[in-house]
Amino acid sequence: MNTTNVLSSGPVKTSFRVIGRGAPLLMMHGGRADLGMLVPLAQHLSGRFQCILYDQRDCGATIAPGHAYGFPDLASDARDLLDALEIQNAYVYGTSFGGQVAQLFAASFPERIRGLVLGSTWPAGRWIDDHNPEAARTLSELRRDASANARQIAEYYYPPDFLDSHPEIVAGHGRPADRSVAGKRREELSRKPVRIDFGRIRCPTVLIAGREDRLVAWQTTMQMLEMIGDSRGTLMFDTGHVAAIQRPKALAERIAGLLSGD
């Protein structure tokens, strides 16, 4: 099912794709991205997993109801997608903002998850600005003129040498902030950190962080080793915040190996 499909669940119309065959792996994108950021990663995993990619509310082609919503709604959307695909339980991968959704999903629906992979994210309960106030302040200033500061903004997400050979990614960070209704709703949500009981995450959990991540320091991600009982961590060198785009093959190998217990 390597085509885009739409699930209608009440007022939410969720856009999703299924790539590959094998054990189901539900994949949650970051921030204001969409499922497209995960396609290269899914393609590298497709020989071993049935990768389920979807756009969260107000992202990509997913249509959300015209009112505010919270993280519990995003976790329920993921559950509804698994229900529609008749999948009883799945592995779950969440990166950055998607890692927050993944943590809540694991705590809310422990019977629906086989294993959890959290990439370049932070412990739920506080917002990212609390973990890295310097980056939050600097990025806020740089984004006042994103076009002129695109390179400096991009360096919070990717190492400089990667950006040297990918000018299109630098250009993408020069776009003005999303002032649409959808963008404002996501912004409001980002200021309401999800709170969970880490003791309810009982599945095997893998933490993956980029050594060169300037947005979410690898030490922040690894704090969850103390919070989640059955967890282990791995560090990717020469890797920034968005490993799924910068190094999808290496990240896929790391995910596949860790989920299989290698």
Secondary structure, 3 states (H helix, E strand, C coil): CCCCEEEEECCEEEEEEEECCCEEEEEECCCCCCHHHHHHHHHHHCCCEEEEEECCCCCCCCECCCCCCCHHHHHHHHHHHHHHCCCCCEEEEEECHHHHHHHHHHHHCHHHEEEEEEECCCCCCCCHHHHCHHHHHHHHHHHHHCCCCHHHHHCCCCCHHHHHCCHHHHHHCCCCCCCCHHHHHHHHHHCCCCCCCHHHCCCCEEEEEECCCCCCCHHHHHHHHHCCCCEEEEEECCCCCCHHHHCHHHHHHHHHHHHCCC
